[in-house]
Amino acid sequence: MNLWIEKIQNTKTLEDLESVRVEILGKKGVLTIEFAKMKDIPNEEKKSFAENLNKQKEAITDAIEEKKLELEKESLNKKLESEKIDVTKFNKELSCGAVHPVSETMNRIITYFQNLNFAVEEGPLVEDDFHNFEALNLPKYHPARDMADTFYNKDYTLLRTHTSPVQIRTMLSQKSPIRMIAPGTVFRRDFDITHTPMFHQIEALVVDEADKISFANLKHVLVEFLQHMFGEVEVRFRPSYFPFTEPSAEVDISCVFCKGNGCRVCSQTGWLEVLGCGIVDQNVFDAVGYKNKSGYAFGLGIERFAMLIHSIGDLRSLFESDTRLLGQFK
């Protein structure tokens, strides 16, 4: 019996153990053959013979069960070892995405004006000359067309240079009063530290009866908006020229970096230009068939606002997908 128990203990796999079990306890196993001999044993010896075989069978069965548990544990450990993951190979700090500063700034502006009951209107990126220029008081050969170097297509269409065409499309499809903003992508042939060929604008338009709109309304809306975006800044309006508004103004805020004291960013002036605005020119209303109406409009570049809010020095870095920059906005 000791030889069989030793053989059981020396098995290396569950398959080997099963073979030994069959060899001992199977239908033709050694112990089974011994039990078969009982019929030839004298009656007075059968009891002791049977007790001896039963003890051997019990000891062998226990040895097999013990070895089986041992081999099953070894098999499980080997499987776990082969499937384990070394967590030290991974960065302990989980990396997560973030909203791009341009998208974050645009969403923030849209939300602000939606809360003032401005509708959000959209239009096509590929425009025609009428909507992009002529209806906005920019007839052919008008010198102001040089203000925006345009991407023209062979079929005389163009990539819109501003989102103002959305204002024209809205006035052609809706009656006043109108209170809307037009966020979106625009295109101009320009590329340097402060300009890119593709950028984003939000333009706004308010139209109502002639006696209900004034420059004072426009000024109030913009002062409140700019202080919402930049905090307690001073706001000033400078006379300017835009073909589609008259009177027109450039809007400045006190420099957010030096608090108006003068620095490199504001060229020592203490002021930063942030947007343009004005009262809608009558020629624009004539182009869309509006009579006895008045309105104001303003437009701003999202990238410029994002740069000022987040202290980004180079406009081009917003489009280079550098994770070192984007990772700061988690």
ZADO-1210 file (C-alpha; in nm, 4 decimals, padded with zeros to 6 digits):
<atoms>
<atom x="00.0000" y="00.0000" z="00.0000" code="MET" pos="1"/>
<atom x="00.2836" y="00.2374" z="00.0824" code="ASN" pos="2"/>
<atom x="00.4102" y="00.2007" z="-00.2731" code="LEU" pos="3"/>
<atom x="00.0713" y="00.3054" z="-00.4117" code="TRP" pos="4"/>
<atom x="00.0457" y="00.6058" z="-00.1775" code="ILE" pos="5"/>
<atom x="00.3984" y="00.7093" z="-00.2752" code="GLU" pos="6"/>
<atom x="00.3010" y="00.6773" z="-00.6419" code="LYS" pos="7"/>
<atom x="-00.0049" y="00.8953" z="-00.5776" code="ILE" pos="8"/>
<atom x="00.2056" y="01.1604" z="-00.4020" code="GLN" pos="9"/>
<atom x="00.4570" y="01.1667" z="-00.6902" code="ASN" pos="10"/>
<atom x="00.1986" y="01.2503" z="-00.9590" code="THR" pos="11"/>
<atom x="00.2505" y="01.5882" z="-01.1240" code="LYS" pos="12"/>
<atom x="-00.0815" y="01.6496" z="-01.2981" code="THR" pos="13"/>
<atom x="-00.4500" y="01.5770" z="-01.2489" code="LEU" pos="14"/>
<atom x="-00.4373" y="01.3527" z="-01.5556" code="GLU" pos="15"/>
<atom x="-00.1590" y="01.1410" z="-01.4004" code="ASP" pos="16"/>
<atom x="-00.3520" y="01.1214" z="-01.0739" code="LEU" pos="17"/>
<atom x="-00.6615" y="00.9972" z="-01.2555" code="GLU" pos="18"/>
<atom x="-00.4551" y="00.7277" z="-01.4267" code="SER" pos="19"/>
<atom x="-00.3226" y="00.6067" z="-01.0907" code="VAL" pos="20"/>
<atom x="-00.6746" y="00.6091" z="-00.9440" code="ARG" pos="21"/>
<atom x="-00.8033" y="00.3923" z="-01.2289" code="VAL" pos="22"/>
<atom x="-00.5017" y="00.1638" z="-01.1907" code="GLU" pos="23"/>
<atom x="-00.5878" y="00.1066" z="-00.8239" code="ILE" pos="24"/>
<atom x="-00.9621" y="00.1539" z="-00.7901" code="LEU" pos="25"/>
<atom x="-01.0929" y="00.1086" z="-01.1429" code="GLY" pos="26"/>
<atom x="-01.2982" y="-00.1893" z="-01.2621" code="LYS" pos="27"/>
<atom x="-00.9773" y="-00.3724" z="-01.3390" code="LYS" pos="28"/>
<atom x="-00.7743" y="-00.1988" z="-01.0701" code="GLY" pos="29"/>
<atom x="-00.5405" y="-00.3740" z="-00.8274" code="VAL" pos="30"/>
<atom x="-00.7631" y="-00.3211" z="-00.5248" code="LEU" pos="31"/>
<atom x="-01.0756" y="-00.4238" z="-00.7157" code="THR" pos="32"/>
<atom x="-00.9069" y="-00.7509" z="-00.8074" code="ILE" pos="33"/>
<atom x="-00.8186" y="-00.8059" z="-00.4408" code="GLU" pos="34"/>
<atom x="-01.1827" y="-00.7548" z="-00.3384" code="PHE" pos="35"/>
<atom x="-01.2820" y="-01.0125" z="-00.6015" code="ALA" pos="36"/>
<atom x="-01.0692" y="-01.2742" z="-00.4251" code="LYS" pos="37"/>
<atom x="-01.2987" y="-01.2712" z="-00.1181" code="MET" pos="38"/>
<atom x="-01.5176" y="-01.5411" z="-00.2622" code="LYS" pos="39"/>
<atom x="-01.2245" y="-01.7804" z="-00.2409" code="ASP" pos="40"/>
<atom x="-01.1243" y="-01.6873" z="00.1144" code="ILE" pos="41"/>
<atom x="-01.2362" y="-01.9186" z="00.3946" code="PRO" pos="42"/>
<atom x="-01.5269" y="-01.7771" z="00.5967" code="ASN" pos="43"/>
<atom x="-01.3258" y="-01.7413" z="00.9175" code="GLU" pos="44"/>
<atom x="-01.0677" y="-01.5205" z="00.7315" code="GLU" pos="45"/>
<atom x="-01.3079" y="-01.3096" z="00.5277" code="LYS" pos="46"/>
<atom x="-01.3706" y="-01.0551" z="00.8011" code="LYS" pos="47"/>
<atom x="-01.0078" y="-00.9706" z="00.8650" code="SER" pos="48"/>
<atom x="-00.9341" y="-00.9817" z="00.4900" code="PHE" pos="49"/>
<atom x="-01.2176" y="-00.7392" z="00.4150" code="ALA" pos="50"/>
<atom x="-01.1220" y="-00.5039" z="00.6993" code="GLU" pos="51"/>
<atom x="-00.7638" y="-00.4923" z="00.5686" code="ASN" pos="52"/>
<atom x="-00.8792" y="-00.4120" z="00.2118" code="LEU" pos="53"/>
<atom x="-01.1220" y="-00.1464" z="00.3336" code="ASN" pos="54"/>
<atom x="-00.8451" y="00.0233" z="00.5351" code="LYS" pos="55"/>
<atom x="-00.6216" y="00.0208" z="00.2266" code="GLN" pos="56"/>
<atom x="-00.9035" y="00.1569" z="00.0103" code="LYS" pos="57"/>
<atom x="-00.9800" y="00.4349" z="00.2616" code="GLU" pos="58"/>
<atom x="-00.6131" y="00.5350" z="00.2917" code="ALA" pos="59"/>
<atom x="-00.5694" y="00.5361" z="-00.0869" code="ILE" pos="60"/>
<atom x="-00.8932" y="00.7311" z="-00.1398" code="THR" pos="61"/>
<atom x="-00.7837" y="00.9921" z="00.1172" code="ASP" pos="62"/>
<atom x="-00.4421" y="01.0187" z="-00.0466" code="ALA" pos="63"/>
<atom x="-00.6030" y="01.0664" z="-00.3879" code="ILE" pos="64"/>
<atom x="-00.8391" y="01.3387" z="-00.2587" code="GLU" pos="65"/>
<atom x="-00.5579" y="01.5186" z="-00.0786" code="GLU" pos="66"/>
<atom x="-00.3364" y="01.5062" z="-00.3880" code="LYS" pos="67"/>
<atom x="-00.6245" y="01.6189" z="-00.6064" code="LYS" pos="68"/>
<atom x="-00.6805" y="01.9287" z="-00.3947" code="LEU" pos="69"/>
<atom x="-00.3079" y="02.0026" z="-00.4043" code="GLU" pos="70"/>
<atom x="-00.2905" y="01.9700" z="-00.7842" code="LEU" pos="71"/>
<atom x="-00.6070" y="02.1758" z="-00.8361" code="GLU" pos="72"/>
<atom x="-00.4599" y="02.4532" z="-00.6224" code="LYS" pos="73"/>
<atom x="-00.1339" y="02.4414" z="-00.8198" code="GLU" pos="74"/>
<atom x="-00.3287" y="02.4525" z="-01.1466" code="SER" pos="75"/>
<atom x="-00.5303" y="02.7517" z="-01.0302" code="LEU" pos="76"/>
<atom x="-00.2168" y="02.9359" z="-00.9149" code="ASN" pos="77"/>
<atom x="-00.0500" y="02.8747" z="-01.2521" code="LYS" pos="78"/>
<atom x="-00.3552" y="03.0093" z="-01.4334" code="LYS" pos="79"/>
<atom x="-00.3697" y="03.3185" z="-01.2126" code="LEU" pos="80"/>
<atom x="00.0016" y="03.3752" z="-01.2615" code="GLU" pos="81"/>
<atom x="-00.0332" y="03.3576" z="-01.6391" code="SER" pos="82"/>
<atom x="-00.3296" y="03.5972" z="-01.6420" code="GLU" pos="83"/>
<atom x="-00.2171" y="03.8507" z="-01.3851" code="LYS" pos="84"/>
<atom x="-00.1693" y="04.2158" z="-01.4768" code="ILE" pos="85"/>
<atom x="00.1215" y="04.4139" z="-01.3448" code="ASP" pos="86"/>
<atom x="-00.0546" y="04.7318" z="-01.2393" code="VAL" pos="87"/>
<atom x="00.2794" y="04.9019" z="-01.1755" code="THR" pos="88"/>
<atom x="00.3258" y="04.9205" z="-01.5536" code="LYS" pos="89"/>
<atom x="00.0369" y="05.1650" z="-01.5790" code="PHE" pos="90"/>
<atom x="00.0322" y="05.5308" z="-01.4866" code="ASN" pos="91"/>
<atom x="-00.1253" y="05.5664" z="-01.1432" code="LYS" pos="92"/>
<atom x="-00.2852" y="05.8952" z="-01.2524" code="GLU" pos="93"/>
<atom x="-00.5849" y="05.8279" z="-01.4741" code="LEU" pos="94"/>
<atom x="-00.5866" y="06.0407" z="-01.7856" code="SER" pos="95"/>
<atom x="-00.9170" y="06.2037" z="-01.8723" code="CYS" pos="96"/>
<atom x="-01.0301" y="06.4323" z="-02.1498" code="GLY" pos="97"/>
<atom x="-01.1241" y="06.7972" z="-02.1284" code="ALA" pos="98"/>
<atom x="-01.3362" y="07.0426" z="-02.3215" code="VAL" pos="99"/>
<atom x="-01.1176" y="07.2373" z="-02.5668" code="HIS" pos="100"/>
<atom x="-01.0765" y="07.6006" z="-02.4537" code="PRO" pos="101"/>
<atom x="-01.2348" y="07.7269" z="-02.7769" code="VAL" pos="102"/>
<atom x="-01.5396" y="07.5009" z="-02.7319" code="SER" pos="103"/>
<atom x="-01.5602" y="07.5868" z="-02.3631" code="GLU" pos="104"/>
<atom x="-01.5524" y="07.9606" z="-02.4381" code="THR" pos="105"/>
<atom x="-01.8087" y="07.9300" z="-02.7173" code="MET" pos="106"/>
<atom x="-02.0444" y="07.7248" z="-02.4990" code="ASN" pos="107"/>
<atom x="-02.0108" y="07.9773" z="-02.2194" code="ARG" pos="108"/>
<atom x="-02.1010" y="08.2676" z="-02.4497" code="ILE" pos="109"/>
<atom x="-02.3912" y="08.0796" z="-02.6087" code="ILE" pos="110"/>
<atom x="-02.5313" y="07.9919" z="-02.2655" code="THR" pos="111"/>
<atom x="-02.5089" y="08.3551" z="-02.1553" code="TYR" pos="112"/>
<atom x="-02.7101" y="08.4857" z="-02.4494" code="PHE" pos="113"/>
<atom x="-02.9577" y="08.1997" z="-02.4403" code="GLN" pos="114"/>
<atom x="-03.0351" y="08.3087" z="-02.0847" code="ASN" pos="115"/>
<atom x="-03.1160" y="08.6525" z="-02.2307" code="LEU" pos="116"/>
<atom x="-03.3640" y="08.4856" z="-02.4687" code="ASN" pos="117"/>
<atom x="-03.1417" y="08.5039" z="-02.7788" code="PHE" pos="118"/>
<atom x="-03.2147" y="08.2296" z="-03.0331" code="ALA" pos="119"/>
<atom x="-02.9206" y="08.0331" z="-03.1752" code="VAL" pos="120"/>
<atom x="-02.9218" y="08.0330" z="-03.5573" code="GLU" pos="121"/>
<atom x="-02.6921" y="07.8478" z="-03.7980" code="GLU" pos="122"/>
<atom x="-02.6077" y="07.8697" z="-04.1663" code="GLY" pos="123"/>
<atom x="-02.3944" y="07.7013" z="-04.4352" code="PRO" pos="124"/>
<atom x="-02.0160" y="07.7260" z="-04.4380" code="LEU" pos="125"/>
<atom x="-02.0162" y="07.7638" z="-04.8179" code="VAL" pos="126"/>
<atom x="-02.1921" y="08.0868" z="-04.9061" code="GLU" pos="127"/>
<atom x="-02.2771" y="08.2947" z="-05.2146" code="ASP" pos="128"/>
<atom x="-02.1696" y="08.6497" z="-05.2792" code="ASP" pos="129"/>
<atom x="-02.5124" y="08.7966" z="-05.2021" code="PHE" pos="130"/>
<atom x="-02.5407" y="08.6647" z="-04.8475" code="HIS" pos="131"/>
<atom x="-02.1734" y="08.7080" z="-04.7574" code="ASN" pos="132"/>
<atom x="-02.1156" y="09.0526" z="-04.9122" code="PHE" pos="133"/>
<atom x="-02.3832" y="09.2350" z="-05.1143" code="GLU" pos="134"/>
<atom x="-02.6715" y="09.2055" z="-04.8664" code="ALA" pos="135"/>
<atom x="-02.4332" y="09.3329" z="-04.5984" code="LEU" pos="136"/>
<atom x="-02.3732" y="09.6581" z="-04.7884" code="ASN" pos="137"/>
<atom x="-02.0579" y="09.5291" z="-04.9575" code="LEU" pos="138"/>
<atom x="-02.1284" y="09.5557" z="-05.3317" code="PRO" pos="139"/>
<atom x="-01.8749" y="09.4384" z="-05.5881" code="LYS" pos="140"/>
<atom x="-01.5486" y="09.6340" z="-05.5860" code="TYR" pos="141"/>
<atom x="-01.6292" y="09.7817" z="-05.2468" code="HIS" pos="142"/>
<atom x="-01.2931" y="09.8543" z="-05.0790" code="PRO" pos="143"/>
<atom x="-01.4099" y="09.6968" z="-04.7527" code="ALA" pos="144"/>
<atom x="-01.3993" y="09.3562" z="-04.9233" code="ARG" pos="145"/>
<atom x="-01.0219" y="09.3784" z="-04.8877" code="ASP" pos="146"/>
<atom x="-01.0706" y="09.3544" z="-04.5103" code="MET" pos="147"/>
<atom x="-01.1288" y="08.9815" z="-04.5509" code="ALA" pos="148"/>
<atom x="-00.9134" y="08.7792" z="-04.7889" code="ASP" pos="149"/>
<atom x="-01.1656" y="08.5279" z="-04.9132" code="THR" pos="150"/>
<atom x="-01.1402" y="08.1631" z="-05.0220" code="PHE" pos="151"/>
<atom x="-01.3308" y="08.1505" z="-05.3546" code="TYR" pos="152"/>
<atom x="-01.4500" y="07.8361" z="-05.5312" code="ASN" pos="153"/>
<atom x="-01.4633" y="07.7788" z="-05.9068" code="LYS" pos="154"/>
<atom x="-01.8458" y="07.7928" z="-05.9070" code="ASP" pos="155"/>
<atom x="-01.8362" y="08.1489" z="-05.7668" code="TYR" pos="156"/>
<atom x="-01.9270" y="08.0329" z="-05.4198" code="THR" pos="157"/>
<atom x="-01.6980" y="08.1054" z="-05.1259" code="LEU" pos="158"/>
<atom x="-01.6140" y="07.9978" z="-04.7728" code="LEU" pos="159"/>
<atom x="-01.7923" y="08.2448" z="-04.5484" code="ARG" pos="160"/>
<atom x="-01.5647" y="08.5107" z="-04.4021" code="THR" pos="161"/>
<atom x="-01.7950" y="08.5827" z="-04.1065" code="HIS" pos="162"/>
<atom x="-02.1206" y="08.4534" z="-03.9593" code="THR" pos="163"/>
<atom x="-02.3102" y="08.7676" z="-04.0668" code="SER" pos="164"/>
<atom x="-02.4676" y="08.5784" z="-04.3617" code="PRO" pos="165"/>
<atom x="-02.6698" y="08.3894" z="-04.0985" code="VAL" pos="166"/>
<atom x="-02.8202" y="08.7239" z="-03.9972" code="GLN" pos="167"/>
<atom x="-02.9264" y="08.7884" z="-04.3579" code="ILE" pos="168"/>
<atom x="-03.0769" y="08.4392" z="-04.3928" code="ARG" pos="169"/>
<atom x="-03.2639" y="08.4819" z="-04.0642" code="THR" pos="170"/>
<atom x="-03.4113" y="08.8182" z="-04.1659" code="MET" pos="171"/>
<atom x="-03.5147" y="08.6762" z="-04.5053" code="LEU" pos="172"/>
<atom x="-03.6940" y="08.3828" z="-04.3398" code="SER" pos="173"/>
<atom x="-03.8386" y="08.5496" z="-04.0286" code="GLN" pos="174"/>
<atom x="-04.0276" y="08.8623" z="-03.9395" code="LYS" pos="175"/>
<atom x="-03.9172" y="09.1012" z="-03.6688" code="SER" pos="176"/>
<atom x="-03.8720" y="09.1187" z="-03.3791" code="PRO" pos="177"/>
<atom x="-03.5523" y="08.9141" z="-03.4022" code="ILE" pos="178"/>
<atom x="-03.3145" y="08.8393" z="-03.1184" code="ARG" pos="179"/>
<atom x="-03.0450" y="08.5934" z="-03.2279" code="MET" pos="180"/>
<atom x="-02.6819" y="08.4879" z="-03.2147" code="ILE" pos="181"/>
<atom x="-02.4940" y="08.3040" z="-03.4892" code="ALA" pos="182"/>
<atom x="-02.1984" y="08.0969" z="-03.3642" code="PRO" pos="183"/>
<atom x="-01.9813" y="07.9078" z="-03.6090" code="GLY" pos="184"/>
<atom x="-01.6673" y="07.8547" z="-03.8118" code="THR" pos="185"/>
<atom x="-01.5389" y="08.1149" z="-04.0595" code="VAL" pos="186"/>
<atom x="-01.2481" y="08.1259" z="-04.3038" code="PHE" pos="187"/>
<atom x="-00.9988" y="08.3902" z="-04.4154" code="ARG" pos="188"/>
<atom x="-00.6680" y="08.3720" z="-04.5969" code="ARG" pos="189"/>
<atom x="-00.4494" y="08.4728" z="-04.3059" code="ASP" pos="190"/>
<atom x="-00.2082" y="08.2889" z="-04.0772" code="PHE" pos="191"/>
<atom x="00.0214" y="08.4316" z="-03.8096" code="ASP" pos="192"/>
<atom x="00.0523" y="08.4563" z="-03.4301" code="ILE" pos="193"/>
<atom x="-00.2912" y="08.6234" z="-03.4008" code="THR" pos="194"/>
<atom x="-00.4707" y="08.4874" z="-03.7118" code="HIS" pos="195"/>
<atom x="-00.5555" y="08.1455" z="-03.8530" code="THR" pos="196"/>
<atom x="-00.7219" y="08.0500" z="-04.1855" code="PRO" pos="197"/>
<atom x="-01.0085" y="07.8946" z="-03.9904" code="MET" pos="198"/>
<atom x="-01.1472" y="08.0411" z="-03.6705" code="PHE" pos="199"/>
<atom x="-01.4760" y="08.0853" z="-03.4840" code="HIS" pos="200"/>
<atom x="-01.7077" y="08.3784" z="-03.4367" code="GLN" pos="201"/>
<atom x="-02.0294" y="08.4605" z="-03.2596" code="ILE" pos="202"/>
<atom x="-02.2326" y="08.7438" z="-03.4058" code="GLU" pos="203"/>
<atom x="-02.5539" y="08.8801" z="-03.2628" code="ALA" pos="204"/>
<atom x="-02.8470" y="09.0649" z="-03.4150" code="LEU" pos="205"/>
<atom x="-03.1456" y="09.2365" z="-03.2536" code="VAL" pos="206"/>
<atom x="-03.4187" y="09.3868" z="-03.4765" code="VAL" pos="207"/>
<atom x="-03.7418" y="09.5578" z="-03.3713" code="ASP" pos="208"/>
<atom x="-03.9554" y="09.8609" z="-03.4503" code="GLU" pos="209"/>
<atom x="-03.7568" y="10.1742" z="-03.5253" code="ALA" pos="210"/>
<atom x="-03.8444" y="10.3466" z="-03.1981" code="ASP" pos="211"/>
<atom x="-03.7497" y="10.0479" z="-02.9775" code="LYS" pos="212"/>
<atom x="-03.3778" y="10.0116" z="-03.0560" code="ILE" pos="213"/>
<atom x="-03.0943" y="10.2491" z="-02.9682" code="SER" pos="214"/>
<atom x="-02.7199" y="10.2475" z="-02.9244" code="PHE" pos="215"/>
<atom x="-02.7832" y="10.2729" z="-02.5501" code="ALA" pos="216"/>
<atom x="-02.9501" y="09.9293" z="-02.5611" code="ASN" pos="217"/>
<atom x="-02.6452" y="09.7870" z="-02.7382" code="LEU" pos="218"/>
<atom x="-02.4036" y="09.9472" z="-02.4940" code="LYS" pos="219"/>
<atom x="-02.5871" y="09.8099" z="-02.1904" code="HIS" pos="220"/>
<atom x="-02.5943" y="09.4536" z="-02.3304" code="VAL" pos="221"/>
<atom x="-02.2227" y="09.4565" z="-02.4152" code="LEU" pos="222"/>
<atom x="-02.1047" y="09.6059" z="-02.0864" code="VAL" pos="223"/>
<atom x="-02.2971" y="09.3433" z="-01.8912" code="GLU" pos="224"/>
<atom x="-02.1689" y="09.0648" z="-02.1187" code="PHE" pos="225"/>
<atom x="-01.8016" y="09.1667" z="-02.1026" code="LEU" pos="226"/>
<atom x="-01.8053" y="09.2015" z="-01.7259" code="GLN" pos="227"/>
<atom x="-01.9643" y="08.8577" z="-01.7061" code="HIS" pos="228"/>
<atom x="-01.6805" y="08.7118" z="-01.9147" code="MET" pos="229"/>
<atom x="-01.3821" y="08.9050" z="-01.7709" code="PHE" pos="230"/>
<atom x="-01.4899" y="09.0261" z="-01.4304" code="GLY" pos="231"/>
<atom x="-01.4846" y="09.3865" z="-01.3150" code="GLU" pos="232"/>
<atom x="-01.3229" y="09.5434" z="-01.6217" code="VAL" pos="233"/>
<atom x="-01.3746" y="09.8908" z="-01.7650" code="GLU" pos="234"/>
<atom x="-01.5404" y="09.9042" z="-02.1069" code="VAL" pos="235"/>
<atom x="-01.5007" y="10.1775" z="-02.3671" code="ARG" pos="236"/>
<atom x="-01.6492" y="10.2327" z="-02.7143" code="PHE" pos="237"/>
<atom x="-01.4391" y="10.3872" z="-02.9927" code="ARG" pos="238"/>
<atom x="-01.5912" y="10.5146" z="-03.3189" code="PRO" pos="239"/>
<atom x="-01.5066" y="10.2844" z="-03.6072" code="SER" pos="240"/>
<atom x="-01.6274" y="10.1759" z="-03.9505" code="TYR" pos="241"/>
<atom x="-01.8093" y="09.8616" z="-04.0618" code="PHE" pos="242"/>
<atom x="-02.0010" y="09.8512" z="-04.3915" code="PRO" pos="243"/>
<atom x="-02.3061" y="09.6848" z="-04.2375" code="PHE" pos="244"/>
<atom x="-02.3507" y="09.9135" z="-03.9323" code="THR" pos="245"/>
<atom x="-02.3758" y="10.2897" z="-03.8917" code="GLU" pos="246"/>
<atom x="-02.2789" y="10.4247" z="-03.6444" code="PRO" pos="247"/>
<atom x="-02.0157" y="10.1613" z="-03.5643" code="SER" pos="248"/>
<atom x="-01.7768" y="10.1162" z="-03.2750" code="ALA" pos="249"/>
<atom x="-01.4842" y="09.9059" z="-03.1601" code="GLU" pos="250"/>
<atom x="-01.5196" y="09.7877" z="-02.8011" code="VAL" pos="251"/>
<atom x="-01.2204" y="09.7701" z="-02.5657" code="ASP" pos="252"/>
<atom x="-01.1811" y="09.6395" z="-02.2116" code="ILE" pos="253"/>
<atom x="-00.9182" y="09.7384" z="-01.9575" code="SER" pos="254"/>
<atom x="-00.6275" y="09.4956" z="-01.9877" code="CYS" pos="255"/>
<atom x="-00.6973" y="09.1790" z="-01.7900" code="VAL" pos="256"/>
<atom x="-00.3235" y="09.1207" z="-01.7416" code="PHE" pos="257"/>
<atom x="-00.2056" y="09.4552" z="-01.6048" code="CYS" pos="258"/>
<atom x="-00.5431" y="09.5875" z="-01.4825" code="LYS" pos="259"/>
<atom x="-00.5117" y="09.8875" z="-01.7116" code="GLY" pos="260"/>
<atom x="-00.1643" y="09.9954" z="-01.5984" code="ASN" pos="261"/>
<atom x="00.0059" y="09.9092" z="-01.9280" code="GLY" pos="262"/>
<atom x="00.1991" y="09.5985" z="-02.0291" code="CYS" pos="263"/>
<atom x="00.3437" y="09.4165" z="-02.3306" code="ARG" pos="264"/>
<atom x="00.0121" y="09.2464" z="-02.4115" code="VAL" pos="265"/>
<atom x="-00.1830" y="09.5729" z="-02.4371" code="CYS" pos="266"/>
<atom x="00.1145" y="09.7608" z="-02.5916" code="SER" pos="267"/>
<atom x="00.1343" y="09.9791" z="-02.2805" code="GLN" pos="268"/>
<atom x="-00.2096" y="10.1298" z="-02.3535" code="THR" pos="269"/>
<atom x="-00.3985" y="09.9563" z="-02.0739" code="GLY" pos="270"/>
<atom x="-00.6740" y="09.8536" z="-02.3198" code="TRP" pos="271"/>
<atom x="-00.7542" y="09.5398" z="-02.5223" code="LEU" pos="272"/>
<atom x="-00.9813" y="09.5396" z="-02.8276" code="GLU" pos="273"/>
<atom x="-01.2361" y="09.2567" z="-02.8008" code="VAL" pos="274"/>
<atom x="-01.5229" y="09.3103" z="-03.0480" code="LEU" pos="275"/>
<atom x="-01.6994" y="09.5325" z="-03.2996" code="GLY" pos="276"/>
<atom x="-02.0576" y="09.6560" z="-03.2971" code="CYS" pos="277"/>
<atom x="-02.3016" y="09.9099" z="-03.4322" code="GLY" pos="278"/>
<atom x="-02.6529" y="10.0011" z="-03.5420" code="ILE" pos="279"/>
<atom x="-02.7608" y="09.8037" z="-03.8492" code="VAL" pos="280"/>
<atom x="-02.7187" y="10.0075" z="-04.1695" code="ASP" pos="281"/>
<atom x="-03.0425" y="10.0873" z="-04.3555" code="GLN" pos="282"/>
<atom x="-02.8969" y="09.9384" z="-04.6756" code="ASN" pos="283"/>
<atom x="-02.8905" y="09.5975" z="-04.5002" code="VAL" pos="284"/>
<atom x="-03.2597" y="09.6282" z="-04.4140" code="PHE" pos="285"/>
<atom x="-03.3355" y="09.7314" z="-04.7746" code="ASP" pos="286"/>
<atom x="-03.1596" y="09.4164" z="-04.9015" code="ALA" pos="287"/>
<atom x="-03.3922" y="09.1921" z="-04.6971" code="VAL" pos="288"/>
<atom x="-03.7088" y="09.3989" z="-04.7493" code="GLY" pos="289"/>
<atom x="-03.7439" y="09.5354" z="-04.3949" code="TYR" pos="290"/>
<atom x="-03.9251" y="09.8690" z="-04.3586" code="LYS" pos="291"/>
<atom x="-03.9315" y="10.1018" z="-04.0576" code="ASN" pos="292"/>
<atom x="-03.7025" y="09.8744" z="-03.8565" code="LYS" pos="293"/>
<atom x="-03.4001" y="09.9364" z="-03.6426" code="SER" pos="294"/>
<atom x="-03.1470" y="09.7011" z="-03.4930" code="GLY" pos="295"/>
<atom x="-02.8042" y="09.6525" z="-03.3540" code="TYR" pos="296"/>
<atom x="-02.5390" y="09.3888" z="-03.4196" code="ALA" pos="297"/>
<atom x="-02.2048" y="09.2883" z="-03.2772" code="PHE" pos="298"/>
<atom x="-01.9485" y="09.0176" z="-03.3412" code="GLY" pos="299"/>
<atom x="-01.6478" y="08.8701" z="-03.1673" code="LEU" pos="300"/>
<atom x="-01.3764" y="08.6111" z="-03.2229" code="GLY" pos="301"/>
<atom x="-01.4013" y="08.3098" z="-02.9914" code="ILE" pos="302"/>
<atom x="-01.0278" y="08.2390" z="-03.0073" code="GLU" pos="303"/>
<atom x="-00.9416" y="08.5894" z="-02.8885" code="ARG" pos="304"/>
<atom x="-01.1738" y="08.5553" z="-02.5907" code="PHE" pos="305"/>
<atom x="-01.0284" y="08.2106" z="-02.5107" code="ALA" pos="306"/>
<atom x="-00.6730" y="08.3484" z="-02.5252" code="MET" pos="307"/>
<atom x="-00.7557" y="08.6341" z="-02.2910" code="LEU" pos="308"/>
<atom x="-00.9506" y="08.4206" z="-02.0454" code="ILE" pos="309"/>
<atom x="-00.6867" y="08.1439" z="-02.0312" code="HIS" pos="310"/>
<atom x="-00.3720" y="08.3583" z="-02.0857" code="SER" pos="311"/>
<atom x="-00.2706" y="08.1784" z="-02.4071" code="ILE" pos="312"/>
<atom x="00.0003" y="08.3668" z="-02.5925" code="GLY" pos="313"/>
<atom x="-00.0124" y="08.2185" z="-02.9434" code="ASP" pos="314"/>
<atom x="-00.3385" y="08.1672" z="-03.1303" code="LEU" pos="315"/>
<atom x="-00.1908" y="07.8808" z="-03.3332" code="ARG" pos="316"/>
<atom x="-00.1394" y="07.6699" z="-03.0200" code="SER" pos="317"/>
<atom x="-00.5188" y="07.6299" z="-02.9985" code="LEU" pos="318"/>
<atom x="-00.5127" y="07.4214" z="-03.3172" code="PHE" pos="319"/>
<atom x="-00.1916" y="07.2197" z="-03.2759" code="GLU" pos="320"/>
<atom x="-00.3471" y="06.9494" z="-03.0493" code="SER" pos="321"/>
<atom x="-00.0561" y="06.9683" z="-02.8067" code="ASP" pos="322"/>
<atom x="-00.1620" y="06.7588" z="-02.5069" code="THR" pos="323"/>
<atom x="00.0640" y="06.9653" z="-02.2813" code="ARG" pos="324"/>
<atom x="-00.1579" y="07.2658" z="-02.3476" code="LEU" pos="325"/>
<atom x="-00.4912" y="07.0841" z="-02.3573" code="LEU" pos="326"/>
<atom x="-00.4093" y="06.8941" z="-02.0382" code="GLY" pos="327"/>
<atom x="-00.4210" y="07.2206" z="-01.8442" code="GLN" pos="328"/>
<atom x="-00.7955" y="07.2505" z="-01.9043" code="PHE" pos="329"/>
<atom x="-00.9067" y="06.9282" z="-01.7293" code="LYS" pos="330"/>
</atoms>
